[in-house]
Amino acid sequence: MKTTPMTRRDALRAAAAFGATAALAEVASAGQSAIAPQVARPQSATTLMKTIPRWFWEPQDLAMIRSLGLARDASVLDAGCGKGNHVQLFAERCREGRVAALDINPRAIHAVKARFAASDLKDIVTTYEANVLRTPFEAGTFDLAWSSHTMHILADPVAGVRELARVVKPGGRVAIREDAYSVRFLPLDIGIGEPGIESRIHAASTKWLAADRLKRGRVPFGWPRVLKNAGLREIKAASFTFQLSPPLLPMQTEYLRKYLRRMADLEHLDASDKATLLQITEPGAPDDALARDDLHFTDIATIFVGEA
Ligand SMILES: C[S@@+](CC[C@H](N)C(=O)[O-])C[C@H]1O[C@@H](n2cnc3c(N)ncnc32)[C@H](O)[C@@H]1O
């Protein structure tokens, strides 16, 4: 089967393809939760950043992480940390604590090591190349185990969350971020090709994700139940909208340019749409869609939090 260079995150960003529905409001479990005040109400990420973001998703990442209300001395595990954006925010917040950055992919671990090697946060961050299903930590090690866009990759997400629950202290929390929203930023008509290319990108991504999903285990229920079945209690969900108004910043349009160019590799996108994508992402070309002054952007992220 042909493989595409798009990443799982790209695909997730582009299409909704698995069963868990992003909760648009807090989902209260039975009883009043002791952790309820620590999970913020849904809010707009854009209101949180007063400076230019260091990476595209930083406002949304910051909104999610701030909502957890972590103490400065908290110990945090980021399981499936990728290149370490969340590790960075946890370390900046928990300067008297520690952050364990775990990933199964040696390249991710290498990237996190390089990211913090010369940073004043290097003593807070420790990296672990390991499988989230078999972490090297003693039971009851962390105040928070966080895992973003990783549990759905596992054939058995309940087993993954159970391991996260094992390594948090009694009363500590597990927070997973899983959502299935499709980013939106292109107008219906970008002036060339057939109008509606964004919807066709989503459809092609969904096909890719669906095929990938069928190779793994299916999860016929939502993430709150995954957390419950893993032994967590007081389960809550909170969603975070991420909206950008025109005109987008140059760093934002450049991120979206790269994103669209990767979409041109989608196996299930037809040749004319691929050609259009290459044309509209050519910097400075007359059809450069990213040079438009009317682009706005939306995304929603959802976190599910349970107490051990
Ligand atoms: C989609 S990326 C998410 C990265 C980051 N957490 C974020 O939200 O941007 C998923 C990450 O999980 C890692 N991963 C996948 N399966 C894993 C496993 N069984 N154990 C640990 N990490 C895993 C991948 O290597 C990848 O870095």
Ligand as a Chemical Component Dictionary entry (heavy atoms), coordinates in Angstrom:
data_LIG
# 
_chem_comp.id                   LIG 
_chem_comp.type                 NON-POLYMER 
_chem_comp.pdbx_formal_charge   0 
_chem_comp.three_letter_code    LIG 
# 
loop_
_chem_comp_atom.comp_id 
_chem_comp_atom.atom_id 
_chem_comp_atom.alt_atom_id 
_chem_comp_atom.type_symbol 
_chem_comp_atom.charge 
_chem_comp_atom.model_Cartn_x 
_chem_comp_atom.model_Cartn_y 
_chem_comp_atom.model_Cartn_z 
_chem_comp_atom.pdbx_ordinal 
LIG C1  C1  C 0  0.314 12.600 17.090 1  
LIG S1  S1  S 1  1.808 12.626 17.988 2  
LIG C2  C2  C 0  1.368 13.735 19.314 3  
LIG C3  C3  C 0  2.563 14.477 19.826 4  
LIG C4  C4  C 0  2.247 15.477 20.941 5  
LIG N1  N1  N 0  1.767 14.802 22.120 6  
LIG C5  C5  C 0  1.237 16.497 20.464 7  
LIG O1  O1  O 0  0.086 16.456 20.887 8  
LIG O2  O2  O -1 1.609 17.342 19.645 9  
LIG C6  C6  C 0  1.786 11.048 18.801 10 
LIG C7  C7  C 0  3.062 10.727 19.526 11 
LIG O3  O3  O 0  2.870 9.532  20.285 12 
LIG C8  C8  C 0  4.016 8.707  20.124 13 
LIG N2  N2  N 0  3.610 7.318  20.380 14 
LIG C9  C9  C 0  2.849 6.522  19.591 15 
LIG N3  N3  N 0  2.664 5.334  20.169 16 
LIG C10 C10 C 0  3.309 5.369  21.356 17 
LIG C11 C11 C 0  3.507 4.429  22.403 18 
LIG N4  N4  N 0  2.972 3.200  22.341 19 
LIG N5  N5  N 0  4.248 4.781  23.463 20 
LIG C12 C12 C 0  4.796 6.034  23.534 21 
LIG N6  N6  N 0  4.656 6.959  22.572 22 
LIG C13 C13 C 0  3.915 6.634  21.491 23 
LIG C14 C14 C 0  4.475 8.978  18.715 24 
LIG O4  O4  O 0  5.833 8.627  18.525 25 
LIG C15 C15 C 0  4.227 10.478 18.589 26 
LIG O5  O5  O 0  5.335 11.238 19.008 27 
# 
loop_
_chem_comp_bond.comp_id 
_chem_comp_bond.atom_id_1 
_chem_comp_bond.atom_id_2 
_chem_comp_bond.value_order 
_chem_comp_bond.pdbx_ordinal 
LIG C1  S1  SING 1  
LIG S1  C2  SING 2  
LIG S1  C6  SING 3  
LIG C2  C3  SING 4  
LIG C3  C4  SING 5  
LIG C4  N1  SING 6  
LIG C4  C5  SING 7  
LIG C5  O1  DOUB 8  
LIG C5  O2  SING 9  
LIG C6  C7  SING 10 
LIG C7  O3  SING 11 
LIG C7  C15 SING 12 
LIG O3  C8  SING 13 
LIG C8  N2  SING 14 
LIG C8  C14 SING 15 
LIG N2  C9  SING 16 
LIG N2  C13 SING 17 
LIG C9  N3  DOUB 18 
LIG N3  C10 SING 19 
LIG C10 C11 SING 20 
LIG C10 C13 DOUB 21 
LIG C11 N4  SING 22 
LIG C11 N5  DOUB 23 
LIG N5  C12 SING 24 
LIG C12 N6  DOUB 25 
LIG N6  C13 SING 26 
LIG C14 O4  SING 27 
LIG C14 C15 SING 28 
LIG C15 O5  SING 29 
# 
